[in-house]
């Protein structure tokens, strides 16, 4: 099954003009034609079975929606707040893999040891998440929150369901101890890890320091491993 994404598709209408970027992929890459059946999601838990009713000038695709399914929401909602990596390809890889395994939301964060201080193409990150959602046949598009500083993030978190993973010696609890929680925010530091002051500030706010194992992992690997522990 090829899954397409269009945030505007709705069960309230039987006929729909597909998003233009998705239409280009459908026509020029997959070579779909009038009469073919496809599946479309709005990223909000709805899956639509549709038949291509008309292709206009090899640019626009019109669909006849024939069936609608409401997909049950995942039982766990995990929010990953991850230090932005120097090489954005690595951060994009993390977004893809974490989306595939079921992460619900992401926040790129900057802290004292971050080697990058801004993100040039947030739209590129959004496209990576959309592609991974379609690849994994999910009907729920993860939220990508605006990038923010660690300090700004910490002030908006629920300390009872937020966990800071770092490599420094401290009174850390294995993250697996919280794996039965239905939701939570996992905070993963940058290449240089969080500073001692940052860790202490988070702990003073009630956020638990956690360990995800004995090995020293890359940022993107640590994020995916932490999410896997919580989800599975």
N, C-alpha and C positions, 0 to 999 in steps of 0.2 A: 504494500500500500504506500503510495506517495501522498504525503500530507502537506497541504498548503496552508499558509497563514494569512488571514485578512481580519484585522480588528473590527472592520465594519460589517462583516457578515452577521446576519441575525435571523432567528427563527420567525420573526415577524414579517418577513418578506420571502416570497417564493422565488423571485428572480433577482439576480445579483450580478453586478459587474465586478469581476475579480480585481484585486489590487494590481496595479500596473506592473510592478516588479515581479510579482508572482506570475502574472500573465506572460511576461517575457520568458520566464523559466519554463512554463508549461508549453508554450508554443515552440520556442527555438532550441530548447535543450531536450525536453522529454518528447517533443514532436506529437503532442496530443492533438486530437481532432474532434470535430463536432460529433456528438453522440457518445464520446468516452465518459466514463464515470470517474470522478475524483473525490477526494475527501478534503474538507477545509475546516480549520478550527479558528475561533476568534481569540484563542489564548486565555479564555475565561471559563473553560470547562465545558464548552459545547463543541460537538463534532457534527459536521454536516456532510451528508452524502449528497453529491450533486452530479448532474449531467450537463456537459457542455452543450449549450443550445445554439450558440452563435460565436464565431470568431470574426472580428471586424478589422480589416486592414493589417492583419498579423500583429496587432497591438493590443486590442481589447478582447477580453474573453467574458462572455455572458453565460451565467449558470442558472440552471433550474434546480432549486433545492428540493430534494425528494424525501429526505429523512433527516431527523434531528435527534441526536443523543446527548443527554446530559451526563457527563462523566463525573464520577464521584471524586471529590477533592481529596488529595493525599492526607493521610492521618497525621503526618508530621510536617511541620513547617520550620525549615532551618534557614537562618539568615547568616550569610558569610560576609564578614567585614575583613577585607584582606589588604595588606600593605601593597601598594602599587609597585611592581617590579621595574627595574631599569629597562629591561627588554620587554616591550609590550606584547611580543609574541607569546611569551611565557604566561602573562596575565590572561591573554585571550584563550590560551590552552586550558587554563584553570576554569574559566567561565564555561567553556564547552563541556568539559568533563563533569563539572559539578552540576550543570544543568541536566546532563544526561542521567545522572544518578538520582536527581530529584530535589536539588536545592531550590528553595522558594524565592530567595531574594539575595541581592549582592549590594555591598557598599565598598567602593574603592576608598582606601584611607591613606593619609599621609601622616608620618610621625617623624620624630627627631632624626632617625637614621635612614629615612627614605632617600634614595638616590634620584628620584624623580619628584618634581614638585607640582606637576600638572599633567593633564591628559589632553592631548590635542584632538583626538577623534572619538568622542563618546559614542557617536553614531555607529562607529565600527564595532564597538563592544556590544551594542544592541543587536547588530546583525549576527554576531557570533552566537549570542544567546538564542535568537530566533532560529538560526540554523540547527543548533543543538536540540531545541525543543522539537522541531520537525523530525530530525534524525531519530530521536528516541520515541517518536509517536506519542508525545505528551500533548495534552490539550490545555495545559496551564503554563502561561508564559511567566517566568520569574521576573520579579521587579528589579530593575537596576536603579538604585538610588544615586543621587548626585555625589560626586567625590567630596570628602570632607576630612578635616583633621581628626586625629585620634581624640583630642580633647573635646571637640564638638560631638563626636560620636558617643563618648562615655556619658555625657550629661543627659542623653536621651534614651539610655538603655534601662531595662528592668534588671537590676542586679541579681534577682533570683533565677533568671534564665539566661544569663550571659557568662561566657567563659573565655578567658584570655590564655591562649597557648603561647608559651615562650620557652627558651632554652636555658635560661639562667636558673641557678639553684634557688629554690624557695619551697615553701610549704605547698607543693602542688598535689592535686588529686588526679588520678587517671581519668581521662575524659569518659572512658567506658562506664564509670560509676553513674553518669548522668544519661546514659543511652536510652533509658525508658521514658525520658521526658518527651512530651508531645511537640514542644517547640523550643527554640533557643537561638541565641546569637553566638556564633563562634568568631573570635577575633584573632587573626593571624598577622604577625608582624612582618616587616620588610626584610630585605636580605641581611641587614645588620642586626636584626631582632629589636625588640623594644628595649629602651634604656631602663635602668633600675628605677629611676624616678617615675617613669611612665607606669611600670608594673605596680609600684607602691601606690600611686594615685588610683589606679583601677581597683586595687585591693581595698583601699580606704573607702571606696564607693560601694564595696560589697561584692564586687565581681570576683569570681573564683578563678585562681590560676590553675591551669590544668596541663597535664602531660599527655601526649599522644604516642609515646613510645621512647625507646632509648636512642634511636638513630637521629642524627641531625639531618633534617630534610630541607629541600628547597621550598621556597614560599608556596609555589603552586602545588607541589606534592603534599605539603603539610595541610593545605586547605582541603584538598580532595580526600586525604586520609581522615581528617577530622570530621568532615561531612559524612563520610562512609560509616564511621564509628557511630555517629548519632542516628543515621537513617537505618542502618542495617544491623 
